[in-house]
Amino acid sequence: MASQPKVQWLISSRDPSLAALASSNLASIRLRSVVSMRAAMDGSVTSSADREADRETEILVVGKVDAVTDVNRPARWLSYMQQAKDRNCKIIIDYTDHHIDGKPVMRDFYLAALNLADHVTTSSPKLAKNIGATWKGGVTVIEDPIEVSFIPPKTERTPQLTALWFGHASNLQYLFDFIKSGLSLQEPLRLIVMTNFFDQKIFDQQMKAAPKNLEMVVVPWSLQDMQTVAGICDFCIIPAGMNDVRKNGVSSNRLLTALALGLPTAADKVDSYLAFSEYFTDIRSKELEQFISHPHQQSDLVKKAQSRIAKTHTIEAIGHQWLMLFASQSQPQSHLISA
């Protein structure tokens, strides 16, 4: 491969070090910027954190903007992008949620950012289709890799039937909605919820409508702890907010991670999961009750899924895709978007 251009990621983080970013609870950082940075052993891919790109930067990749912790960040980032553009730096927008159909502050940022962009990356084909209604320039789909070690699936149930849900706190409402409307239990079930943040008052309020034989245990998320907890779980559930336009383009990562952890999985049939539909149970189907009672019967399916995932979704394979993208980029071109 030819020498890499100088690439920097613009990230919502105070610490641009690889070590700090690799431990972030934001998948949009760990599974995208960090993967490309680690793939570039020559150090040509780095992070500019929340600041202007270095003057020698040739490609500025704009990660997911966090406007919650800093309401001034979107305007500041647009300024950074304009300064980079004025230096003939190429700009790539990494688009991991369909924010253009979301809250006004995010919509406004991405509409303005796309007017400065030369290329867009997305984490799923569905998201590429979503952004295609607005952005008429080039789009490259680079999916999220699996960042966990593969664990052989169990061949029998644990003594206490236990399920796992993991995800960012922004996805918790989808779990609560499912518990209240779609979960019917014939026997006691312990559900371990691993997330980065939760409000105890909201949690208690939501649990009032939960099945009486459901025990929920909330545990702080960490990559290592998730792999440990998977060892005591029988299966994983992923209600994914199918009717939320902002989320229906999610990557396949949570599903593939659950399968890599050796867990039979019941999930919503979002677009990016459909290519793997033979390996999981539709969480809205009549088969869910049978799945919950006998998850170990899917151990062979999990093994087949792991074999497939290992060929296509490793950190090394996805990292190579990032480097190929960066190397393939030509001189900057302007693409206007339609409102």
N, C-alpha and C positions, 0 to 999 in steps of 0.2 A: 504494500500500500504506500502511496506517495506520502510525503511529510504532511502532517496535519496542520490546518490553519489554526491560528490562536483563537480559542473559543472561551467565552465566559458566560456563565449562567447568572441571571439576575434573580435573586431568591429572597423571600421574606424571612430573613434570618440576620441576627446581629453578628453571628460568628461564621465566617466563610470557610473555616477549616473543614477538611474532608472528614475528620473524626467526629466533629460536632454534627455535621449534616447527616452522616451515616447513622446517627442515633436519634434523628428527628422522628417525632411521632406522625409526621406528615408523609404519607406514601408518595405524594407528588414530588417530594424532595428525594427520599431514599431510593425510589424505584426509577427515577428519571435522571436528575442531575448527577447524583452520586454514581449511578451505573456508568454513565458516559465518562465521568471523571476518572473512575477506576480503570476503565478500558484504555484510557490514554496514558500509557505508562511513561510517555515522554513529557507529561505535565502540560500538554498543549490545551487541555480542557480543565478549566478552573471555575471558581465561583467568585463573583463580585459582591455577593451578599446584597445588602440593601444600599447600594451606592453606585455611582457612575462607573461605567466600564473603563478599564485601562485604555490608554491611547493606542497601544499596539494591538488591541483586540480587533480581530477581523470578522468574527461572528458573535453577536450577542443573542443568547437564547433567553427569552423571557418566561420564567416559570410562573406558577400560580400566584397571583397577587393576593395578599391578605389585607383586606380593607377593614377588618374587624378590630384588630389590635392597634391599627394606626390608620385613621380616616384620611390622613394626608398622603398615604403611600401611593395610591393610584396616580395622583397628579405628579408626584415626585418621580415615579417611574416613567411616565410619559415624557417628562423633561429629560431623564437619562437617555431614553430611546431617541429623542430628537437630537440630542448632542451626539450620540453615536452615529446616527444617520448623517448628520452634517459632516462627519469624518469619513463617510463612505463605508461605514461598518455595516455588514449585512445583519438583518434582524429576523430571527425565527421566533414565532409565538408557539409555546407549548400549551396546547388547549386541552385540558383534562376534564372539564365539566362544561356543559352547554350554558355558559353564563349569559350569552346574548339573549336568552329567554328567561333570565333570572332577575335578580334585584337590580334596580336602576343604576346603582353605583358600579356594579360589575358590568352591566350591559354597556354603560357609557365608556368605561375604561377599555373594554375589548373592542368596541367599535372604533375608538380613537387609535388604539394600538395597532389594529389591523391596517389602518391607513399608512402606518409607518413600516409595515412588515414586508418581507421579501418571500417568506415561506411560513407554513404552518405545520406543526406536528400534532397528532392526536394519539390517544391511547387505545382507540377502537375504531373499526370501520363505521359503526353507527355514528360516532361523534364526528368523523370525517364527513359523513353525509349531512349531519346537522349543520356543520359550519359551512358546508358547500352552498347553502341557501343564501349566505351572506358574503363569503369570501370566494373570489373567482381565481385566485392564484394557486400555486402548487401546494399540495397537501401530502404528507408522508405519515403513514400509520406505523408507529413503533409501540408495540404493546409492552406492558409491564412484565418484568421477569419474576420468577419465583426466588425468594430470598431465604427460604427455609431449607433445612435438610430433609430429605425424604425419609418418612417413617413407615415401616410396614404396617398395613392395616390389621386390626384385631380380627380374630376368627371366632370370638365369642363375646358376649356382653360382660361389662364390668358388674361387680356386685351391686352398685348403685347406679342405675341408668342416668347417664350424664351427657348433656349436650353442650356445645360451645357456640357462642356468637362472638365475633371480634370485628372491630371496625372503629372508624373515627366517630366522635360524638355526634357529628352532623348526620350520621345514619341511624342514630338511636330511635328516632321517631318511627322509622319503618319497622323496627323490631317491636316497639310498643303497639303499633297499629295491628301487626300480625298476631301478637299475643291476645289482644282484645277481640279480634274478629275471626282469626283463622286457626287458632290452636285449640284442639280438643284432645284431652289426655285421658287414657283409660287406666293409667297407672302413674305413680309418683315420678316426677322428673326433676332433676337438678339441672339448672341452666347457668353456666358460667358465662358472664358477660365481661369481655375484656375491651376496655376503651381508654381513651386518653383523659376523659373528663366526664363527670356526671354530677347533676344536682340532686342531692338526696331528697329534697322536697318534691321535685318533679317525679323522681323515681317512685317515691311512695304513693303519689297521686295516681300514676299510671298503673301501678300494681294492684290497685283496688279492683280493677276489672279482670285481673289475671285468674286463670284456673286455680282452684284451691289447692290442688296437688302439685303445683309448680313452685319450686324453690329457686329463687334467683340469687346468685352470688356475684357481686361486682368486684372485679380485680383490675388494678391499673395495667394498661397494656405495655408490654415490652416484647421485643422480638424473641429474646431467649425464654422469657416466661411463657409466651404463647406456645412455644415448642414443648415446654415441660408440661403445661396444662393439657395439651393435646393427648398426652400419654394416659390421662385418666378419663378421657371423654370417649363416648361411643359414637357420636356423630356431630355434624355441624349443621346449623341452619343459617340461611342467608336470604331473608326478605329484603328486597333491594329497591323498593320504590319504583315499580315499573311505570306508574302513571305520572311520575315527576319528570317532566321534559328535561330538566337540568341534569337528572341522574340516569336517564335511560340509555345514555351512551357510555356508561362506565366500562372500564376495561374488564377483562376476564380474571384479573389477579386474585380477587378474594376467593372465587370458586376454585381456581387452580391451586391456591395456597392451602385451602382446606383439604383438597385431595392429596396434595403432596405431604400433608401432615398425617396421612393415613386415615382420614375421617370420611366415612360415607356422608354424603351431603344432600340436603334438601334445599333448593334455591328457587328463586323466581326466574322465569325464563326471559331474562333480558337479552338483548340482541347478541352481545359478545359471548354469552354462555351457550348459545344455540349450537355452535360447532362442537360442543362437548356434551350435548344433551343425553347421549347414551350412558354417561357416567354419573348422572345425578337425578334425583327425584324432584318432580315439579312440586314445589311447596304448597301450591294451591289445589293439588289434585286429590282424588279420593284415596290414592295410594299412600298418602302421608301417614295415616294411622298404622298401617302395616310396616312402613319404613321405620317409624319410631320404636315399635315393639321388637323389630328384628333387623337392626342396622347391620349387624355382622354378616348378614346374607349377601351384602354388596361388596364384600372384601375382594373378590376377584375383579369386579368392575374397577375398584379403586386401584388395584395393581396395574390394570391395563391403562388406566388414565395416567398413572405415574410414569409408565414406560413412554407414553406419547409426550407428556410434558417435558420429560428429560431431554428430548430431542430438539425442542423448539423454544422453550421458555427459560433457559438458564440465564444467569447474569452474564456469562461470557457471550452467549449468542446474541442477546439483546444489546449488549455493549458494542459488539461489532457492528450492529445496524446503525447505532448512533455515529460511530466513526465513519462509516460509509456515507452517511448523509452529509456530515460536515465536509468530507473530502470532495463530495460531488457538487458542492455549491459553487456557482459561478459568480460573476460580478453582480452587485446589488441591482435589483430592478424594483420599480414601484408598482404596486397593485392597489387600486382603489377598491373600496367595498361599497356595497349598496346598503342603505339604511333599512 
